[in-house]
Amino acid sequence: MPRLDNLWDDATAAGMGEPELLLYRSNLLGSDKRVTNYGGGNTSAKVIETDPLTGQPAEVLWVKGSGGDIGSMKLDGFATLYMDRLHALKSRYRGVEHEDEMVGLLPHCTFGLNPRAASIDTPLHAYVPRAHVDHVHSDAIIAIAASDNSKALTEEIFGSEIGWLPWKRPGFELGLWLEDFARTNPQARGCVLESHGLFTWGDDAKSCYETTLEIINRATEWLEARTTGPAFGGEVRTPLPPEERRRIAARLMPAIRGLISGARHMIGHFDDQPAVLEFTGSARLDELAALGTSCPDHFLRTKIRPLVLEADADPEPAIEAYRAEYAAYYDRCRREGSPAMRDPNAVVYLIPGVGMITFAQDKATARISGEFYVNAINVMRGASAIGNYQGLPEQEAFDIEYWQLEEAKLQRMPKPKSLAGRIAIITGGAGGIGMATAERYLAEGACVMLADIDGLDAAVQGLSARFGVDVVRGTRMDVISEDAVAAAYETMAVEFGGVDIVVSNAGIASSAAVEDTTLELWNRNIAILSTGYFLVSREAFRLLKRQGIGGSIVFVASKNGLAASPGASAYCTAKASEIHLARCLALEGAADGIRVNVVNPDAVLRGSRIWQGEWLDQRASTYKTDKDGLEEMYRQRSLLKRSVLPEDIAEANYFFAADVSAKSTGNILNVDAGNVQSFTR
């Protein structure tokens, strides 16, 4: 494995104050997942600040706040606390049985009215008698820390430079242990915490950073020199070809998602990188997977242990067995006052020969959970090569998972948005109505797959820049191609885990007197606006029924499906076909919780691609006006005398996708500013 490079640039650091140097160091360390995983680790610096109350110098601890990520955080991600008050806390400490109450006293140490909450790791940084402290979760270090002979290995590799402390849950007591070690071993440059990670320290930001890199690189070199032979007992299951792996994932993920989406819909992530395939195809897969993870950060993201599934087996019995085992684990380990049992389903699913699937309440968390388990795989590989890997003891794991402080953090999380955990596909997604609908869904927490035949790259890039790359995907799909439609749903299943919302919005428009309407023009309207909607819906029904958790299909039809227009017989007839297809599907889908509704726009000129080129010219000619006058003509024709915009259609599409319309199916919602000819009754 390549060594960590020293990325420190003196020119960049020149002129920075201590807080800025701390941030610079933190971002450098967090930029490489070999140093620490997302959200893992802490960094700190003890800085002399001017006390706003006394005007006198005061020593202040700057330390990563609760829930932050050192790779992406900004200065406002640090908590700031008076060091003299942190030391004063020692007099209030009543012993390890009461250490959790110390977290409630940390806000009383806040410097400068900083609203950033301090984390439970604060005492570990505060009490080390050095100005700069790093705490990271390098795979190489944890491999040593998670070995059954980790103390002896640490001494062999680092001598007296790096100390070792036995497993202890992070908190006030461990902070006192670390302080005692650092004071009684002044020559030490850091300490390995059993089954946890690495602490290093220094007198300035640069030297602390360089020490962290040096120690990790030395551990990596030592491990590599002693790692011989095949990992995990060797390969017993050869990985399937890539396309076969994706096909199996596309079949399994919706089935699993349906089984585990109880109180909340879950989002999936698929990973078949070499490290995952090596582990899932190994002789020791079942043995090591059952041990769970060691590092608390890994464990909190991946649960007590993963679930191993066979690619060709029905996942339901294994998932039910996992739930029962999890409930038994909860009953064995629960303490008086423990929070109620949470979701008993696995987070990580390992499929030999195929890869790893992770599920969480949002896409980013599902992806990050997978990254954490890859870290755990790397740890198990290293630890197994130099000794016997050991996961956290079951009771310790439970006490972390159901820690009252962790429960309090979960309770502080904001209420989920209305479409959180939902997956939507929008055909014609790169056009005006499609993009407006995507923006509305993304703003409410959904994951979105845009399907279109052109304009996708710019549309996906624009939405990703606003809402994040995790939640937006694009697929080129011609709605009249059975293969293209099936491939799009397969891609969505692999990328997100399934589907909940289908917006059929792909469209064309044509205008011609009936005697001038060619068979080709007639067939093209029917193909895209009727057959295309059928193909998209048929594939949706197949996937939605495989999931078994219901769903919503929305047809973006047209006022012309209810009210005839001159010179547009092919278009109007195809749109009428759409509306009747929706009625039929509403009947068929109801028993499976699949709702089907119609939104009828009219005259959505702005941002709409069908109003570009010939269609605009043709409609202007039909109504004997010019391009500039057409929108005004439509506005004046409406009862409300208002223009209809893509955002108006998006709002209707949101209504039918969200739970606020959970009791509505087979409906038509006109968004046309009022047109008496298209009144449904």
KAKACOR-V560826 format. One record per residue. SS is DSSP state (H for helix, E for strand, - for the rest). NEAR is the number of other C-alpha atoms within 10 Angstrom. D_LAST is the distance of its C-alpha to the last C-alpha in Angstrom with 1 decimal. Layout:
[[SS:NEAR:D_LAST] [SS:NEAR:D_LAST]]
This chain:
[[-:7:70.6] [-:7:71.0] [-:13:72.4] [-:15:70.6] [-:11:71.4] [-:12:72.6] [-:11:69.9] [-:15:71.5] [-:10:72.1] [H:9:74.7] [H:7:73.6] [H:10:70.0] [H:15:71.3] [-:9:73.8] [-:10:73.2] [-:12:70.7] [-:10:71.1] [H:17:71.2] [H:19:67.5] [H:15:66.6] [H:19:69.1] [H:28:67.6] [H:28:64.2] [H:24:65.7] [H:24:67.4] [H:25:64.4] [H:18:62.1] [H:18:64.8] [H:26:65.2] [H:23:61.5] [-:15:60.9] [-:15:62.6] [-:17:61.1] [-:17:64.6] [-:24:65.6] [-:24:62.7] [-:24:59.2] [-:20:56.1] [-:17:56.2] [-:22:59.7] [-:26:63.0] [E:27:64.1] [E:29:66.3] [E:29:68.2] [E:28:70.8] [E:27:73.0] [E:20:73.0] [E:15:75.0] [E:16:72.7] [E:14:73.4] [-:15:72.4] [-:11:70.2] [-:7:71.7] [-:8:75.4] [-:9:75.6] [-:10:77.7] [E:12:77.3] [E:18:75.4] [E:16:74.9] [E:26:71.2] [E:29:69.6] [E:29:66.8] [E:28:65.0] [E:32:61.7] [E:25:59.2] [-:19:57.1] [-:14:54.5] [-:19:55.6] [-:21:56.6] [-:29:59.9] [-:23:58.8] [-:15:56.0] [-:18:56.7] [-:16:57.6] [H:13:60.1] [H:13:57.6] [H:22:57.4] [E:28:60.9] [E:26:61.8] [E:28:64.9] [E:26:67.3] [E:25:70.7] [H:22:73.3] [H:13:75.6] [H:16:72.8] [H:21:71.9] [H:14:75.6] [H:12:75.6] [H:17:72.9] [H:13:75.6] [H:8:77.2] [H:12:74.0] [-:16:73.7] [-:11:74.2] [-:11:74.4] [H:11:72.2] [H:9:70.6] [H:11:69.1] [H:16:68.5] [H:18:64.7] [H:14:65.2] [H:19:66.8] [H:18:63.5] [H:11:62.4] [H:14:65.5] [H:20:64.8] [H:18:62.5] [H:13:65.6] [H:21:67.4] [E:22:64.8] [-:22:66.2] [-:16:64.6] [-:11:61.5] [-:14:60.1] [-:15:56.7] [-:18:57.0] [-:17:57.7] [E:26:61.0] [-:20:60.8] [-:19:62.9] [-:22:65.2] [H:27:66.4] [H:25:69.7] [H:23:70.6] [H:28:70.6] [H:27:72.0] [-:20:75.1] [-:23:76.3] [-:18:79.1] [-:20:78.1] [-:18:76.2] [E:28:73.7] [E:29:72.1] [E:26:69.7] [E:25:68.0] [E:25:66.4] [-:26:65.4] [-:29:66.9] [H:29:66.6] [H:28:70.3] [H:30:71.3] [H:29:69.0] [H:35:70.4] [H:33:73.8] [H:31:72.5] [-:30:70.7] [E:26:73.8] [-:19:75.8] [-:17:78.8] [H:27:77.1] [H:19:79.8] [H:13:82.6] [H:17:80.5] [H:22:79.8] [H:14:83.5] [H:11:84.4] [H:16:82.1] [H:17:82.5] [-:12:85.6] [-:17:85.8] [-:16:83.4] [E:20:80.3] [E:24:80.3] [E:22:78.4] [E:18:76.8] [-:15:75.5] [-:16:71.9] [-:14:70.6] [-:15:67.1] [-:17:66.4] [-:19:67.1] [H:26:69.8] [H:21:72.5] [H:21:72.1] [H:20:72.5] [H:17:75.8] [H:16:76.9] [H:25:76.2] [H:20:78.1] [H:14:81.1] [H:18:81.1] [H:21:81.0] [H:14:83.7] [H:10:86.0] [-:15:85.5] [-:12:85.7] [-:12:86.3] [-:18:82.9] [-:22:80.2] [E:30:77.4] [E:23:76.5] [E:24:74.6] [E:26:72.5] [-:27:72.5] [-:28:69.1] [-:29:67.6] [E:26:68.7] [E:25:71.1] [E:26:72.3] [E:26:74.4] [E:29:75.8] [E:21:77.8] [-:14:79.2] [-:17:76.9] [H:25:73.5] [H:18:74.8] [H:13:77.3] [H:23:74.8] [H:26:72.4] [H:18:75.2] [H:17:76.4] [H:24:73.0] [H:20:72.9] [H:16:76.5] [H:22:76.1] [H:22:73.0] [H:21:74.7] [H:16:77.8] [H:21:75.8] [H:22:74.0] [H:15:77.3] [H:14:78.9] [H:21:76.1] [H:14:76.1] [H:8:79.8] [H:11:79.5] [-:15:76.5] [-:10:77.7] [-:9:76.3] [-:12:72.8] [H:18:70.4] [H:22:69.1] [H:15:71.5] [-:14:70.4] [E:18:67.5] [-:15:66.6] [-:16:63.1] [-:14:62.8] [-:19:59.6] [-:15:57.2] [-:10:56.4] [H:10:53.9] [H:9:51.1] [H:13:51.5] [H:19:51.5] [H:22:48.2] [H:16:46.7] [H:18:47.8] [H:28:46.6] [H:22:43.1] [H:19:43.2] [H:25:44.7] [H:28:42.9] [H:27:39.4] [H:22:41.0] [H:23:43.1] [H:25:40.2] [H:21:38.1] [H:17:41.1] [H:25:42.0] [-:20:38.6] [-:12:38.5] [-:7:38.0] [-:14:37.4] [-:20:36.5] [-:25:39.6] [E:31:40.4] [E:29:43.1] [E:27:45.9] [E:25:48.2] [E:23:51.8] [-:20:54.3] [-:12:57.0] [H:11:60.6] [H:15:61.5] [H:23:58.7] [H:23:59.5] [H:25:63.2] [H:30:62.5] [H:29:59.9] [-:22:62.2] [E:21:65.3] [-:17:67.6] [-:16:67.2] [H:19:63.4] [H:15:62.9] [H:10:66.0] [H:20:65.2] [H:21:61.5] [H:14:62.2] [H:18:64.4] [-:24:61.5] [-:33:62.1] [-:27:64.8] [-:26:63.9] [H:23:61.7] [H:19:59.3] [H:24:58.9] [H:23:58.3] [H:18:55.7] [H:21:53.6] [H:27:54.2] [-:22:54.6] [-:25:57.5] [-:21:57.5] [-:24:55.4] [E:20:54.1] [E:22:55.6] [E:17:53.3] [-:14:54.2] [-:18:52.0] [-:10:51.6] [-:10:51.1] [-:13:48.0] [H:17:47.8] [H:14:46.5] [H:10:49.9] [H:15:51.6] [H:21:48.9] [H:15:49.1] [H:13:52.9] [H:19:52.8] [H:17:50.6] [H:14:53.1] [H:14:56.0] [H:21:54.5] [H:16:54.0] [H:12:57.6] [H:16:58.7] [H:19:56.9] [H:11:58.5] [H:12:62.0] [H:15:61.9] [-:17:59.9] [-:12:61.9] [-:5:61.6] [-:8:58.8] [-:15:57.3] [-:15:53.6] [-:10:51.2] [-:12:51.0] [-:11:48.6] [-:15:46.7] [-:18:49.1] [-:23:47.9] [-:21:50.1] [-:23:49.6] [E:25:51.7] [E:23:51.5] [E:25:54.4] [E:24:54.1] [-:24:57.5] [-:24:57.6] [-:29:54.1] [E:27:54.1] [E:27:52.6] [E:27:49.1] [E:28:48.4] [E:30:45.3] [E:26:44.5] [-:17:41.7] [-:23:41.5] [H:26:42.8] [H:17:45.8] [H:18:47.1] [H:25:46.7] [H:20:48.7] [H:19:51.3] [H:26:51.8] [H:27:52.6] [H:20:55.1] [H:24:56.7] [H:25:57.2] [H:20:58.7] [H:26:61.1] [H:24:61.8] [H:23:62.6] [H:20:65.0] [H:26:66.6] [H:31:67.1] [H:24:68.5] [H:28:71.1] [H:27:72.0] [H:22:72.4] [H:22:74.7] [H:19:77.1] [-:16:76.9] [-:15:74.4] [E:25:70.9] [-:21:69.9] [-:25:66.4] [-:21:66.0] [-:12:67.2] [H:14:64.3] [H:14:64.8] [H:15:65.1] [H:23:61.9] [H:22:60.1] [H:16:61.6] [H:18:60.2] [H:20:56.8] [-:22:56.4] [-:15:58.5] [H:15:57.4] [H:17:57.6] [H:16:55.3] [H:15:52.9] [H:11:53.0] [H:12:52.2] [H:10:49.1] [H:10:48.0] [H:9:48.2] [-:8:45.9] [-:7:42.6] [-:8:39.4] [-:13:37.7] [-:12:34.8] [-:17:31.3] [-:23:31.5] [-:22:35.2] [-:23:36.3] [-:27:33.1] [E:27:33.4] [E:27:30.9] [E:28:31.0] [E:24:29.2] [E:28:29.3] [-:27:29.7] [-:30:31.2] [-:26:33.5] [-:24:31.0] [H:22:29.4] [H:28:26.2] [H:31:28.3] [H:24:31.1] [H:22:29.0] [H:26:27.3] [H:29:30.8] [H:18:32.2] [H:18:29.5] [H:26:30.2] [H:25:34.0] [H:16:34.0] [-:18:32.6] [-:19:35.3] [-:26:33.9] [E:30:35.9] [E:29:34.3] [E:27:35.1] [E:28:34.2] [E:28:33.9] [E:22:34.3] [-:15:36.6] [-:16:38.1] [-:15:38.5] [H:20:38.8] [H:14:42.2] [H:11:41.4] [H:20:38.1] [H:21:39.8] [H:16:42.8] [H:14:40.8] [H:19:38.7] [H:16:41.9] [H:10:43.8] [H:11:41.3] [H:16:40.3] [-:13:43.3] [H:14:44.3] [H:18:43.6] [H:20:39.9] [E:25:39.0] [E:23:39.6] [E:23:38.7] [E:24:38.7] [E:18:38.7] [-:23:36.1] [-:20:34.9] [-:29:31.6] [-:20:32.6] [-:16:35.9] [H:15:35.9] [H:12:39.2] [H:17:38.0] [H:24:34.9] [H:17:37.1] [H:17:39.7] [H:22:37.3] [H:24:36.2] [H:22:39.9] [H:21:40.9] [H:24:38.3] [H:27:39.5] [H:23:43.1] [H:25:42.3] [H:32:40.1] [-:30:40.1] [-:32:36.7] [-:28:33.0] [-:24:30.2] [E:31:27.6] [E:25:26.7] [E:30:24.9] [E:27:24.4] [-:24:24.6] [-:27:27.1] [-:21:26.2] [-:15:27.5] [-:19:26.2] [-:21:27.5] [-:24:27.2] [E:19:28.9] [-:13:28.5] [H:13:28.1] [H:7:31.7] [H:10:32.8] [-:16:30.8] [-:13:33.5] [H:10:33.2] [H:9:34.2] [H:17:31.4] [H:17:28.8] [H:15:30.3] [H:20:30.5] [H:24:26.8] [H:22:26.1] [H:17:28.9] [H:20:27.9] [H:30:24.2] [H:25:23.7] [H:21:27.1] [H:25:27.9] [H:26:24.9] [H:20:25.9] [H:20:29.5] [H:25:28.8] [H:23:26.5] [H:16:29.1] [H:17:31.9] [H:25:29.9] [H:22:29.3] [H:11:33.0] [H:20:34.0] [H:25:31.6] [H:18:32.7] [H:19:36.3] [H:24:35.8] [-:17:34.1] [-:19:32.5] [-:20:28.9] [E:27:27.1] [E:27:24.0] [E:29:22.8] [E:28:20.6] [E:24:19.6] [E:29:19.6] [-:30:17.6] [-:25:16.3] [H:24:13.8] [H:21:15.5] [H:20:14.2] [-:19:10.8] [-:15:12.3] [-:16:15.8] [-:14:18.8] [-:13:22.1] [-:19:25.0] [E:20:23.3] [H:20:22.5] [H:24:24.2] [H:27:22.4] [H:27:18.9] [H:19:19.6] [H:24:21.1] [H:26:18.2] [H:20:15.8] [H:19:18.5] [H:25:18.5] [H:25:14.9] [H:15:15.6] [H:18:19.0] [H:26:17.6] [H:18:15.6] [H:12:18.9] [H:22:20.9] [H:22:19.0] [H:14:20.0] [H:15:23.5] [H:20:24.1] [H:15:23.1] [H:10:26.5] [H:14:28.3] [-:19:26.3] [E:25:24.8] [E:28:21.3] [E:31:19.3] [E:24:16.4] [E:27:15.2] [E:24:15.7] [E:22:14.5] [E:23:17.1] [-:23:17.8] [-:21:21.3] [-:23:23.2] [-:19:26.6] [-:15:29.0] [-:16:30.7] [-:17:28.6] [H:18:30.9] [H:18:28.6] [H:18:28.9] [-:13:32.6] [-:9:34.6] [H:13:33.4] [H:17:29.6] [H:19:30.1] [H:16:32.4] [H:19:30.3] [H:21:27.2] [H:18:29.5] [H:14:31.0] [H:16:27.8] [-:13:26.9] [-:10:30.6] [-:15:31.3] [-:15:33.3] [H:13:32.7] [H:9:33.2] [H:13:30.9] [H:20:27.9] [H:20:26.7] [H:14:27.1] [H:17:25.2] [H:20:22.2] [H:19:22.6] [H:14:22.8] [H:14:19.8] [-:18:17.5] [-:12:16.3] [-:12:18.5] [-:14:21.4] [-:16:22.2] [-:20:23.2] [-:21:21.7] [-:21:24.5] [H:20:25.3] [H:18:25.7] [H:19:22.2] [H:26:21.0] [H:22:23.9] [H:16:22.7] [H:20:19.3] [H:29:21.4] [H:23:23.7] [H:15:21.1] [H:26:20.2] [H:27:23.9] [-:17:25.2] [H:13:25.6] [H:11:23.4] [H:13:20.5] [-:15:22.6] [-:9:20.2] [-:15:17.2] [-:24:16.8] [-:18:14.3] [-:18:12.0] [E:20:10.8] [E:19:12.0] [E:22:11.9] [E:21:15.3] [-:26:15.5] [-:20:16.5] [-:17:13.3] [-:16:12.2] [H:10:9.8] [H:12:9.9] [H:18:8.6] [-:13:5.5] [-:11:3.8] [-:5:0.0]]
